[in-house]
Amino acid sequence: MNGEKKKALELMALRLRRDLIEMIGVGAAGHLGGSSSLAETMAVLYFHVMRFSAESLKDPGRDRLVLSKGHAALIQYAALCEAGCFPRSELKRVKTLNGLLQGHPDISIPGIEAVTGSLGQGLSVALGMALALRLDKIPARVYAVMGDGEQSEGQIWEAAMAAANFKVDSLTAFLDWNKVQATGATKDIFAIPNLAEKWTSFGWEVFTVDGHDIAAIHRGIERSQNVRGKPSLVILDTVKGKCFSFAEGNAAYHNGVLTEETYARALGELEELKARIENG
Ligand SMILES: Cc1ncc(C[n+]2csc(CCOP(=O)(O)OP(=O)(O)O)c2C)c(N)n1
């Protein structure tokens, strides 16, 4: 990836975060933490890696992305909106009764491939898609995004074994290793040590990357695309609430409420980061 592309994607990740903050707004709860930790990955997938465009959402050959940690929907909505899947006016109606965009992903939303929100199910859905594409001889890739707290769901490990058994090398899963779940540190609530070793022992190829480094995420995905005969996992070493000083690593912003003050601060911090990237 050249420097110009990298810079464009870094700026896109900040744009997605700005959309995220505007969607959450003031005075209502929103999943800031686990959405922000995925901003760079969403930017790399939707705007560089995936065969995906708003004009071909039904193309059988498109790559698919299943957000298994569906509570982070707002960052995916931001990416789909920036890609032109629906008008920006929908972002303002997010999580309202008559709005298109609900609190968790739904297939009525252009660009959303699976209904998620009940944790633990997305990898199975993605595996089913990958198997169906293989039967149909369609060379599309399927991506699935899981959380680290989500790893305590048993269905994930059933899907992990099945994907390895069926040698599904068109499947790349991501694990957003932000180390915090809904109410505290993942290690204190349901510790699953040695995640990389566990996935390797389940028959997966595992890559661990800095989940806020555009080039590193891209390299991890490229390496996963070259794996043959088994599925791949890219562990994203991330910070929950990344880019927002008051939210980083803070479980209170898993699904927290922004005040006028924190809302303004969040947008201000994004502006500072943007200026820093633009000035090289
Ligand atoms: C089956 C199920 N149980 C509980 C929940 C409630 N819940 C929503 S998010 C969450 C924590 C998830 O933690 P993690 O996977 O680490 O997500 P992240 O920190 O990346 O947002 C929980 C328990 C749920 N959505 N589904």
The ligand as an ORCA input file, in Angstrom:
! r2SCAN-3c Opt
* xyz 1 1
  C     -25.684    -13.790     23.583
  C     -25.462    -12.409     24.121
  N     -25.185    -12.248     25.418
  C     -24.994    -11.003     25.941
  C     -25.083     -9.912     25.134
  C     -24.916     -8.514     25.731
  N     -23.655     -7.916     25.329
  C     -23.595     -6.995     24.335
  S     -22.050     -6.466     24.043
  C     -21.422     -7.457     25.250
  C     -19.940     -7.474     25.540
  C     -19.147     -7.937     24.360
  O     -17.792     -7.791     24.607
  P     -16.775     -7.838     23.395
  O     -17.057     -9.016     22.555
  O     -15.402     -7.753     23.965
  O     -17.159     -6.562     22.569
  P     -16.390     -5.161     22.451
  O     -15.675     -4.902     23.718
  O     -15.408     -5.336     21.337
  O     -17.437     -4.164     22.143
  C     -22.422     -8.184     25.873
  C     -22.193     -9.151     26.964
  C     -25.383    -10.116     23.758
  N     -25.472     -9.100     22.900
  N     -25.544    -11.372     23.281
*
